[in-house]
């Protein structure tokens, strides 16, 4: 049991090393909703791998994290962060927004319209494929 604990602790330490780089990339704002002045968390996108990958991490606020965690119970206004995230220049942020849209597809017409507006190049499609695995 101690081995699993040590591995988990080691993994969390490795993820925390991404903090400074994520702060610079996000400019200390939530990468999904754009809010500043909030406590930000490192959020790993997709299946958790053995080795953490900076390219699959986001810096997000508690509100966005809670919304993603309880996506099926999210109300329409809880999903307004997608309006901001879908236009991000950071592909993992945009891919996360697209993934969330795909999960709630058909629930609200404005969300479906967002997906119609976004351009997906091969790199973005590759990231989406990794997220779904």
C-alpha positions in Angstrom: 0.0 0.0 0.0 2.9 2.4 0.7 4.2 1.9 -2.8 0.9 3.1 -4.4 1.0 6.1 -2.0 4.6 6.9 -2.9 3.8 6.7 -6.7 0.8 8.9 -6.3 2.8 11.5 -4.3 5.6 11.4 -6.9 3.1 11.9 -9.7 1.5 14.9 -7.9 5.0 16.4 -7.4 5.8 16.0 -11.1 2.5 17.7 -12.0 3.1 20.6 -9.6 6.4 21.3 -11.5 4.2 22.4 -14.4 2.7 25.2 -12.3 5.1 28.0 -13.2 4.9 27.2 -16.9 1.1 27.0 -16.7 0.9 30.4 -14.9 3.0 32.0 -17.7 0.9 30.4 -20.4 -2.5 31.2 -18.8 -1.3 34.7 -17.5 -2.8 33.7 -14.2 -6.3 33.4 -15.6 -8.5 30.4 -16.0 -7.8 28.9 -19.4 -11.4 27.9 -19.9 -13.5 30.9 -18.7 -10.9 33.6 -18.6 -11.5 34.6 -15.0 -8.6 36.2 -13.1 -8.1 36.5 -9.3 -9.3 32.9 -8.8 -7.5 30.0 -7.3 -6.3 27.9 -10.2 -5.8 24.2 -10.4 -3.8 22.0 -12.7 -6.3 19.8 -14.6 -5.1 16.8 -16.7 -7.2 16.3 -19.8 -8.0 12.8 -21.0 -6.9 9.5 -19.7 -4.3 9.7 -16.9 -1.0 8.4 -18.1 1.8 7.0 -16.0 4.0 10.1 -16.7 2.3 13.5 -16.6 2.4 15.5 -19.8 2.4 19.3 -19.7 0.8 19.4 -23.2 -2.3 17.7 -21.6 -2.7 20.1 -18.7 -4.8 23.1 -18.2 -4.9 25.8 -15.5 -8.5 26.2 -14.5 -10.6 27.7 -11.7 -12.7 25.7 -9.2 -15.9 26.7 -11.0 -14.8 25.3 -14.3 -13.4 22.2 -12.6 -16.7 21.6 -10.8 -18.7 22.1 -14.0 -16.5 19.5 -15.9 -16.8 17.1 -12.9 -20.6 17.3 -12.9 -21.2 17.9 -16.6 -24.4 15.9 -16.8 -26.0 18.1 -14.1 -24.6 21.4 -15.5 -27.2 24.1 -16.3 -27.0 26.2 -19.4 -25.3 29.2 -17.7 -22.7 26.8 -16.2 -21.5 26.1 -19.7 -21.0 29.7 -20.8 -17.2 29.3 -20.3 -17.3 27.4 -23.7 -17.7 30.8 -25.5 -14.3 31.8 -24.2 -12.5 28.5 -24.4 -13.4 27.6 -28.0 -11.4 30.5 -29.3 -8.3 29.8 -27.3 -5.0 29.8 -29.2 -3.8 26.9 -27.0 -4.9 23.7 -28.7 -5.4 21.7 -25.5 -7.8 24.4 -24.3 -9.7 24.4 -27.5 -9.7 20.6 -27.6 -11.1 20.4 -24.1 -13.9 22.9 -25.0 -14.7 20.8 -28.1 -14.7 17.6 -26.0 -17.1 19.2 -23.5 -19.4 20.4 -26.4 -19.4 16.9 -27.8 -20.5 15.5 -24.4 -23.5 17.9 -24.1 -24.3 18.0 -27.8 -28.0 18.6 -28.5 -28.7 20.0 -25.0 -28.6 23.7 -26.0 -28.6 25.1 -29.5 -26.0 27.8 -28.9 -23.5 25.1 -27.8 -24.0 23.2 -31.0 -23.5 26.5 -33.0 -20.1 27.0 -31.3 -18.9 23.7 -32.7 -20.0 24.7 -36.2 -17.9 27.9 -36.0 -14.6 26.3 -35.0 -11.9 25.3 -37.5 -10.2 22.0 -36.7 -6.9 21.3 -38.3 -5.1 17.9 -38.2 -3.1 18.8 -35.0 -6.3 19.7 -33.1 -8.0 16.5 -34.4 -5.0 14.5 -33.1 -5.3 16.0 -29.7 -9.0 15.3 -29.6 -8.3 11.6 -30.5 -5.8 11.4 -27.6 -8.4 12.9 -25.2 -11.0 10.3 -26.1 -8.7 7.3 -25.6 
